[in-house]
Amino acid sequence: MNSDFSHFISRRGLLVATTGLAVAASMRPASSLATAVDERRIRAAPSQARFTGPDGPHTAVWAYDGIIPGPTLRLRQGQPVRIIVENELNQDTTVHWHGIRLPNAMDGVPGLTQKPIGPGTSFVYEFTPPDAGTFWYHPHANSLVQLGRGLAGALIVEEAEPVAVDRDLMWLLQDWRLSGDGQIAAGFGSPMDAAMSGRVGNVVTINGTVPADQSVKAGERVRLRLANGSLARIMALRFEGHRPVVVAIDGQPCDPHEPEGGRLLLAPAMRIDIVLDMQGGPGKRYAVIDDYYDGLAYTLTTLAYDNAPPLRAHPLDTPVGLPRNPLPEPDLSGAERQQIVLQGGMMGGGKLAGVGGMMGMAMPGMNGGAAWAINGMSMTGDGHAGMMPRFTLKRGSTCHLTMRNETAWWHPMHIHGFSMLVLSRNGSPVPYRQWQDAVLLAPKDTIECAFVADNPGDWMLHCHIVDHQMAGLMTVFRVT
């Protein structure tokens, strides 16, 4: 599907696919039912992990509560939560609660929405999740290094009523660029990564664990929550012998549908919830394959059926659709139209007016400089005080946002504080009604979206290939 990557990484050096399936354990305290506020505490600190199997070397990482990924936080829709984040790193950090529609002061962007959490200090995040669904959390300070060294965790907001499935599973997908000794490779922010595909790793994990097979039962129905927490790796997953049904994208329920060609396209920051009816026979094995990069397909994991008789003779006949979240409906008739144009990168045409115009013969991203621009201007790094908004919206108004990709590269564009109703791609209406907070643009794509600007503050909009964000593919808009 995508050949832009294969010219600088070989099949031999691509990856050791390390995976593991685990039911996301609830972290709700026993007393939560009796309290008005659900209080949690997580700690960012150095730790160790094993990415190449139980007999492999220990890898030095940064982790929440000492584990990769961090603890899965299961919250309740509409219940206030207080999360105390302690920083035991030797540098500032923050936490961005990715996809949650929350108050601006809780969004975790250093300088823009909060003072960074200094070493040896803590910060209290307080919000009430309005939407049920699959989300995640990660730093928004020195993002490339902190996320690349392991700081990430899943966040699940449970529906008010249980969904009719036999198991509810979470796969947080991450990849890692490891050196020959099993340690995280140096070279974060290299010019090639910054101006091309980003820092794609050579080891892939699911929930940070390494079992090759995922044990399943014939006849069961599984809700599988997929989240891509990689720095740059885009995935296209095929479940051989199965017909996954997409029921939510980026935490928001959508019209249930089978993905085009049976492939689930999952870019960094994106989440997809699927329903899988396990219709294989006892003892059978089926590969889950990632074939996004041309010529570099690999088996991510294998669904291994146990030998027990089927749980049921026929699939459940209960509907797979999820209850909708309370998203405000855009009024397209009176919408304010805004456009952002993505520019730059290798083979991307320059146009970096905000950092001195065309790039000339120099490689974009050299010496930590800008490689990308939005509407001719570059904002580099993670966020800081005084970032001027690209546009301003009146609170309660509808924004009709057009995003146009003039570059030769793929970009998952992530909006903070909102979910966007996707209207069209390259002039054609999207086939299924869906809301997203990370919209993937292929080279030369034009995508139209809409959202109601009901959440005041200065909000970031950026590419979630983190090298691209750090090298300028970021902007800010204001809701007043």
C-alpha positions as CSV (number, residue, x, y, z in Angstrom):
1,M,0.0,0.0,0.0
2,N,2.7,2.5,0.9
3,S,6.2,2.4,-0.5
4,D,7.6,5.6,1.0
5,F,9.2,3.7,3.8
6,S,10.7,0.7,2.2
7,H,13.6,2.6,0.6
8,F,15.4,3.2,3.9
9,I,14.6,0.2,6.0
10,S,15.2,-3.3,5.0
11,R,13.0,-6.3,5.5
12,R,15.7,-8.0,7.6
13,G,15.9,-5.0,9.9
14,L,12.1,-4.3,10.1
15,L,11.0,-5.9,13.3
16,V,10.7,-8.7,15.8
17,A,6.9,-8.8,16.3
18,T,6.4,-9.2,20.0
19,T,2.8,-9.3,21.2
20,G,0.6,-10.2,24.0
21,L,-3.2,-10.2,24.7
22,A,-4.5,-9.3,28.1
23,V,-7.9,-8.4,29.4
24,A,-7.6,-4.8,30.5
25,A,-7.8,-5.1,34.3
26,S,-10.1,-2.6,36.0
27,M,-8.2,-0.2,38.3
28,R,-11.3,1.2,39.9
29,P,-10.8,1.4,43.7
30,A,-13.2,-0.7,45.8
31,S,-14.6,2.5,47.4
32,S,-15.3,4.3,44.1
33,L,-19.0,3.4,44.2
34,A,-19.4,5.2,47.5
35,T,-17.5,8.4,46.5
36,A,-18.4,11.3,44.3
37,V,-14.9,11.6,42.8
38,D,-12.8,8.6,41.5
39,E,-9.3,9.3,42.6
40,R,-6.2,7.8,41.0
41,R,-2.4,8.3,41.2
42,I,0.2,7.5,38.6
43,R,4.0,8.0,38.7
44,A,6.3,8.7,35.8
45,A,9.8,7.3,36.5
46,P,12.7,5.3,35.0
47,S,12.0,1.5,34.9
48,Q,12.9,-1.6,32.9
49,A,11.1,-3.8,30.4
50,R,11.8,-6.9,28.2
51,F,10.8,-6.3,24.6
52,T,12.4,-9.4,23.1
53,G,11.1,-12.2,25.3
54,P,11.6,-13.4,28.8
55,D,15.1,-14.4,28.1
56,G,16.1,-11.2,26.4
57,P,17.9,-8.3,27.9
58,H,16.3,-5.7,30.1
59,T,15.7,-2.5,28.3
60,A,15.9,0.8,30.2
61,V,12.6,2.7,29.8
62,W,10.5,5.4,31.3
63,A,7.2,4.2,32.5
64,Y,4.0,4.9,34.4
65,D,3.9,2.9,37.7
66,G,6.9,0.9,36.5
67,I,5.1,-1.0,33.7
68,I,5.0,-0.9,29.9
69,P,2.4,0.2,29.0
70,G,1.2,2.2,32.0
71,P,-1.8,1.0,34.0
72,T,-5.1,0.8,32.1
73,L,-7.4,3.4,33.7
74,R,-11.0,2.3,33.6
75,L,-13.3,5.2,34.3
76,R,-17.0,5.8,34.3
77,Q,-18.9,8.0,31.9
78,G,-20.1,11.1,33.8
79,Q,-18.2,10.3,37.0
80,P,-15.7,13.0,38.1
81,V,-12.1,11.8,38.3
82,R,-9.0,13.2,40.0
83,I,-5.7,11.9,38.8
84,I,-2.5,12.8,40.6
85,V,0.5,12.6,38.4
86,E,3.9,12.4,40.1
87,N,7.1,13.1,38.2
88,E,10.2,11.2,39.1
89,L,12.0,11.8,35.8
90,N,14.9,14.2,35.6
91,Q,13.0,16.5,33.3
92,D,9.6,18.3,33.0
93,T,6.6,16.3,31.9
94,T,2.8,16.6,31.5
95,V,0.0,14.2,30.7
96,H,-2.4,14.6,27.7
97,W,-5.6,12.7,28.1
98,H,-5.9,11.9,24.5
99,G,-9.4,12.1,23.0
100,I,-11.1,13.2,26.2
101,R,-13.3,16.3,25.8
102,L,-12.2,18.1,29.0
103,P,-11.5,21.6,30.3
104,N,-8.7,23.3,28.6
105,A,-6.6,23.6,31.8
106,M,-6.5,19.8,32.0
107,D,-5.3,19.2,28.5
108,G,-1.6,18.7,29.3
109,V,0.1,21.0,26.8
110,P,3.1,22.7,28.6
111,G,2.9,26.5,28.6
112,L,-0.3,26.6,26.5
113,T,-2.6,25.0,29.1
114,Q,-0.6,24.3,32.2
115,K,2.8,24.8,33.8
116,P,4.9,21.7,33.2
117,I,5.3,19.2,36.1
118,G,8.9,19.6,37.2
119,P,11.1,16.8,38.5
120,G,10.0,15.7,42.0
121,T,6.7,17.5,41.8
122,S,3.1,16.5,41.0
123,F,0.0,17.9,39.3
124,V,-3.7,17.1,39.8
125,Y,-5.8,16.6,36.8
126,E,-9.6,16.8,37.4
127,F,-12.2,16.2,34.7
128,T,-15.5,14.4,34.1
129,P,-15.3,12.2,31.0
130,P,-18.5,13.0,29.0
131,D,-18.0,10.2,26.5
132,A,-17.7,6.4,26.8
133,G,-15.0,4.8,24.7
134,T,-11.4,3.9,24.1
135,F,-8.8,6.6,24.8
136,W,-5.2,6.8,26.0
137,Y,-2.8,9.0,27.9
138,H,0.8,10.1,27.2
139,P,3.1,13.1,27.8
140,H,3.0,16.3,25.8
141,A,6.4,17.5,27.0
142,N,9.6,16.4,25.1
143,S,7.0,14.1,23.5
144,L,9.4,12.4,21.0
145,V,11.7,11.1,23.8
146,Q,9.2,10.5,26.6
147,L,6.7,8.6,24.4
148,G,9.5,6.9,22.6
149,R,10.9,5.7,25.9
150,G,7.6,4.2,27.0
151,L,5.4,6.7,28.7
152,A,1.9,5.7,27.5
153,G,-1.2,4.0,28.9
154,A,-4.7,3.0,27.9
155,L,-7.8,4.8,29.2
156,I,-11.2,3.2,28.9
157,V,-14.4,5.0,29.8
158,E,-17.1,2.4,30.4
159,E,-20.6,2.7,29.0
160,A,-23.4,3.0,31.5
161,E,-24.8,-0.4,30.5
162,P,-22.6,-3.4,29.8
163,V,-22.1,-4.2,26.1
164,A,-23.2,-7.8,25.1
165,V,-19.8,-9.4,24.5
166,D,-18.1,-12.4,26.1
167,R,-14.8,-10.5,26.6
168,D,-13.6,-6.9,26.4
169,L,-9.9,-6.7,25.4
170,M,-7.5,-3.9,25.0
171,W,-4.5,-4.0,22.7
172,L,-2.2,-1.0,23.0
173,L,0.2,-1.3,20.0
174,Q,3.6,0.3,20.3
175,D,6.9,0.0,18.4
176,W,10.4,0.5,19.5
177,R,13.7,1.2,17.8
178,L,16.1,-1.0,19.6
179,S,19.9,-1.3,19.1
180,G,21.8,-4.6,18.9
181,D,22.1,-4.8,22.7
182,G,18.4,-4.5,23.2
183,Q,18.4,-0.9,24.4
184,I,16.4,2.0,23.0
185,A,18.4,3.4,20.1
186,A,19.8,6.9,20.3
187,G,19.1,9.4,17.5
188,F,15.7,10.8,18.5
189,G,14.8,13.7,16.2
190,S,17.1,12.8,13.3
191,P,16.7,14.9,10.1
192,M,15.7,11.9,8.1
193,D,13.0,10.9,10.6
194,A,11.8,14.5,10.9
195,A,11.4,15.1,7.2
196,M,10.2,11.6,6.1
197,S,8.2,8.8,7.8
198,G,9.2,9.6,11.4
199,R,10.9,7.3,13.9
200,V,9.5,3.8,12.9
201,G,10.8,1.1,15.2
202,N,12.0,-2.5,14.6
203,V,10.1,-4.2,17.4
204,V,6.3,-4.2,17.8
205,T,4.6,-5.0,21.1
206,I,1.0,-5.4,22.2
207,N,0.4,-4.4,25.8
208,G,4.2,-4.6,26.2
209,T,4.2,-8.4,26.3
210,V,5.7,-11.2,24.2
211,P,3.5,-14.3,23.8
212,A,3.3,-15.3,20.2
213,D,-0.3,-16.7,20.3
214,Q,-3.5,-15.1,21.5
215,S,-5.8,-17.7,23.1
216,V,-9.4,-17.5,21.9
217,K,-12.5,-19.8,22.2
218,A,-14.7,-21.0,19.4
219,G,-18.1,-19.3,19.4
220,E,-17.2,-16.3,21.7
221,R,-17.8,-12.7,20.8
222,V,-14.9,-10.3,21.7
223,R,-14.8,-6.6,21.8
224,L,-11.3,-5.7,20.8
225,R,-10.1,-2.2,21.5
226,L,-7.1,-1.3,19.3
227,A,-5.0,1.8,20.0
228,N,-1.8,2.8,18.2
229,G,0.6,4.4,20.6
230,S,3.6,4.3,18.3
231,L,5.7,7.4,17.4
232,A,5.3,7.0,13.7
233,R,4.3,3.4,12.6
234,I,1.1,3.2,10.6
235,M,-0.5,-0.2,10.6
236,A,-3.0,-2.0,8.3
237,L,-4.3,-5.1,10.2
238,R,-6.0,-8.1,8.6
239,F,-7.6,-10.8,10.7
240,E,-7.3,-13.9,8.6
241,G,-10.4,-16.1,8.6
242,H,-12.5,-13.5,10.5
243,R,-14.7,-10.6,9.6
244,P,-14.1,-7.7,12.1
245,V,-16.9,-5.2,12.5
246,V,-15.9,-1.7,13.3
247,V,-18.1,-0.3,16.1
248,A,-16.2,2.8,17.2
249,I,-13.4,5.1,16.0
250,D,-11.3,7.2,18.3
251,G,-13.6,6.4,21.1
252,Q,-16.8,7.5,19.3
253,P,-19.4,4.9,18.3
254,C,-19.9,4.7,14.5
255,D,-22.3,3.0,12.1
256,P,-21.2,-0.7,12.5
257,H,-19.4,-1.8,9.3
258,E,-16.8,-4.1,8.0
259,P,-13.6,-2.3,7.0
260,E,-12.8,-1.8,3.3
261,G,-11.0,-4.9,2.0
262,G,-11.0,-6.3,5.5
263,R,-8.1,-4.1,6.6
264,L,-8.1,-1.9,9.6
265,L,-5.9,1.2,9.0
266,L,-4.6,2.4,12.3
267,A,-2.2,5.4,12.4
268,P,-0.5,6.8,15.5
269,A,-3.0,8.2,18.0
270,M,-6.0,6.4,16.4
271,R,-8.2,3.9,18.2
272,I,-10.6,1.4,16.6
273,D,-13.0,-0.8,18.5
274,I,-14.0,-4.0,16.7
275,V,-16.4,-6.8,17.4
276,L,-15.0,-10.3,16.5
277,D,-17.2,-13.3,16.4
278,M,-14.8,-16.3,16.8
279,Q,-16.1,-18.6,14.1
280,G,-13.0,-20.7,13.6
281,G,-12.9,-24.3,14.7
282,P,-11.4,-25.6,18.0
283,G,-7.6,-26.0,17.6
284,K,-7.4,-23.8,14.5
285,R,-4.9,-20.9,14.1
286,Y,-5.3,-17.6,12.2
287,A,-2.8,-14.9,11.6
288,V,-3.2,-11.2,12.3
289,I,-1.1,-9.5,9.7
290,D,0.1,-6.0,9.3
291,D,0.8,-5.2,5.7
292,Y,0.8,-1.5,5.6
293,Y,4.4,-1.0,4.3
294,D,4.9,-2.3,0.8
295,G,6.9,-5.6,0.8
296,L,7.3,-5.6,4.6
297,A,4.2,-7.5,5.7
298,Y,4.6,-9.5,8.9
299,T,2.5,-11.6,11.3
300,L,1.7,-9.4,14.2
301,T,0.2,-12.2,16.2
302,T,-1.9,-15.4,15.9
303,L,-5.4,-16.2,17.1
304,A,-5.0,-19.7,18.5
305,Y,-8.3,-21.5,19.3
306,D,-8.3,-23.8,22.2
307,N,-9.6,-27.3,21.9
308,A,-12.8,-26.8,23.8
309,P,-16.2,-27.2,22.1
310,P,-17.7,-24.0,20.7
311,L,-19.2,-21.7,23.3
312,R,-22.3,-21.4,21.2
313,A,-23.4,-22.9,17.8
314,H,-24.2,-19.6,16.2
315,P,-23.0,-16.0,16.7
316,L,-24.9,-13.9,19.1
317,D,-27.8,-12.2,17.5
318,T,-27.7,-9.1,19.7
319,P,-26.9,-5.8,17.9
320,V,-23.2,-4.8,17.9
321,G,-23.9,-1.0,17.8
322,L,-22.8,1.0,20.7
323,P,-24.8,3.8,22.4
324,R,-24.0,7.2,21.0
325,N,-22.1,9.8,23.1
326,P,-23.5,13.3,23.8
327,L,-21.7,15.1,21.0
328,P,-23.2,18.4,19.8
329,E,-24.4,18.2,16.2
330,P,-22.7,20.6,13.7
331,D,-25.0,23.1,12.0
332,L,-23.4,23.1,8.5
333,S,-25.8,25.7,7.2
334,G,-24.3,28.4,9.3
335,A,-20.8,27.0,9.7
336,E,-17.6,29.1,9.8
337,R,-15.2,27.7,7.2
338,Q,-11.5,27.3,8.0
339,Q,-8.8,25.6,6.0
340,I,-5.4,24.3,7.0
341,V,-2.8,23.2,4.4
342,L,0.0,20.8,5.3
343,Q,3.3,21.6,3.6
344,G,7.0,20.6,3.7
345,G,8.9,17.5,4.3
346,M,11.3,15.8,1.8
347,M,9.8,16.1,-1.7
348,G,7.2,18.3,-0.2
349,G,7.8,21.6,-1.9
350,G,9.1,23.7,1.0
351,K,6.8,26.7,1.7
352,L,8.0,27.2,5.2
353,A,7.4,30.9,5.3
354,G,7.3,31.1,9.1
355,V,11.0,30.0,9.3
356,G,12.5,31.9,6.5
357,G,10.7,30.7,3.3
358,M,11.8,27.9,1.0
359,M,14.2,25.3,2.3
360,G,16.6,25.5,-0.7
361,M,19.0,22.7,-0.9
362,A,19.3,21.9,2.8
363,M,17.5,18.9,4.3
364,P,14.4,19.9,6.2
365,G,14.7,19.3,9.9
366,M,18.5,19.8,10.1
367,N,19.8,20.9,13.5
368,G,16.3,20.6,15.1
369,G,14.8,23.1,12.7
370,A,11.4,23.1,11.0
371,A,10.7,20.5,8.3
372,W,6.9,21.1,8.0
373,A,4.4,24.0,8.0
374,I,0.7,24.6,8.2
375,N,-0.5,27.4,6.0
376,G,3.1,28.5,5.5
377,M,4.0,28.7,9.2
378,S,5.8,26.3,11.5
379,M,5.3,25.7,15.2
380,T,8.0,23.4,16.5
381,G,8.3,21.4,19.8
382,D,5.5,20.5,22.2
383,G,3.8,23.8,22.9
384,H,4.7,26.9,24.9
385,A,3.2,30.1,26.2
386,G,2.3,32.7,23.7
387,M,1.5,30.5,20.7
388,M,-0.7,32.6,18.5
389,P,-3.9,30.9,17.2
390,R,-4.2,30.2,13.5
391,F,-7.9,31.1,13.8
392,T,-10.5,32.0,16.4
393,L,-14.0,30.6,16.8
394,K,-16.9,31.9,18.7
395,R,-18.1,29.6,21.4
396,G,-21.1,27.5,20.2
397,S,-20.4,28.1,16.5
398,T,-19.9,25.3,14.0
399,C,-16.5,25.1,12.3
400,H,-16.3,23.5,8.9
401,L,-12.7,22.5,8.7
402,T,-10.9,21.6,5.4
403,M,-7.5,19.9,5.8
404,R,-5.4,19.6,2.6
405,N,-2.2,17.6,2.4
406,E,0.2,19.1,-0.1
407,T,3.1,16.8,1.1
408,A,4.3,13.5,-0.1
409,W,3.8,11.8,3.2
410,W,0.9,10.5,5.4
411,H,-0.2,12.6,8.4
412,P,-2.7,11.6,11.2
413,M,-3.9,15.1,12.3
414,H,-5.1,15.2,15.9
415,I,-7.4,17.8,17.4
416,H,-7.4,18.5,21.1
417,G,-10.6,19.1,23.1
418,F,-13.0,18.0,20.4
419,S,-14.2,15.2,18.1
420,M,-14.8,16.0,14.5
421,L,-17.6,14.7,12.3
422,V,-15.8,13.5,9.1
423,L,-17.8,14.7,6.1
424,S,-15.8,13.9,2.9
425,R,-12.5,12.7,1.5
426,N,-11.4,14.1,-1.8
427,G,-14.9,15.3,-2.6
428,S,-16.7,12.1,-1.9
429,P,-18.9,11.7,1.2
430,V,-17.5,9.2,3.7
431,P,-19.6,6.0,3.5
432,Y,-20.3,5.7,7.3
433,R,-21.1,8.4,9.8
434,Q,-18.0,8.7,12.1
435,W,-16.4,11.1,14.5
436,Q,-12.6,11.2,14.9
437,D,-10.0,13.2,16.9
438,A,-7.2,11.8,14.7
439,V,-7.9,12.0,10.9
440,L,-5.4,10.2,8.6
441,L,-4.5,12.1,5.4
442,A,-2.8,10.3,2.6
443,P,-0.5,12.3,0.3
444,K,-2.5,14.9,-1.6
445,D,-5.7,14.1,0.3
446,T,-8.3,16.7,1.1
447,I,-10.6,15.9,4.0
448,E,-13.6,18.0,5.2
449,C,-14.8,17.8,8.9
450,A,-17.0,19.7,11.2
451,F,-17.3,20.3,14.9
452,V,-19.1,22.6,17.4
453,A,-16.8,24.9,19.2
454,D,-18.4,24.4,22.6
455,N,-15.1,24.1,24.6
456,P,-13.4,27.4,25.3
457,G,-9.6,27.8,25.3
458,D,-6.5,27.6,23.1
459,W,-6.4,24.1,21.5
460,M,-3.7,22.3,19.6
461,L,-4.1,20.7,16.2
462,H,-1.1,18.7,15.0
463,C,0.3,15.7,13.3
464,H,0.6,12.7,15.6
465,I,3.7,11.3,13.8
466,V,5.6,12.9,16.6
467,D,8.7,13.8,14.6
468,H,6.4,15.8,12.3
469,Q,4.8,17.6,15.2
470,M,8.2,18.4,16.7
471,A,9.5,19.7,13.4
472,G,6.7,22.1,12.7
473,L,3.4,20.4,11.7
474,M,1.4,21.9,14.5
475,T,-0.9,24.9,15.0
476,V,-3.3,26.3,17.6
477,F,-6.9,27.6,17.3
478,R,-8.8,29.6,19.9
479,V,-12.4,29.3,21.1
480,T,-13.7,32.3,22.9
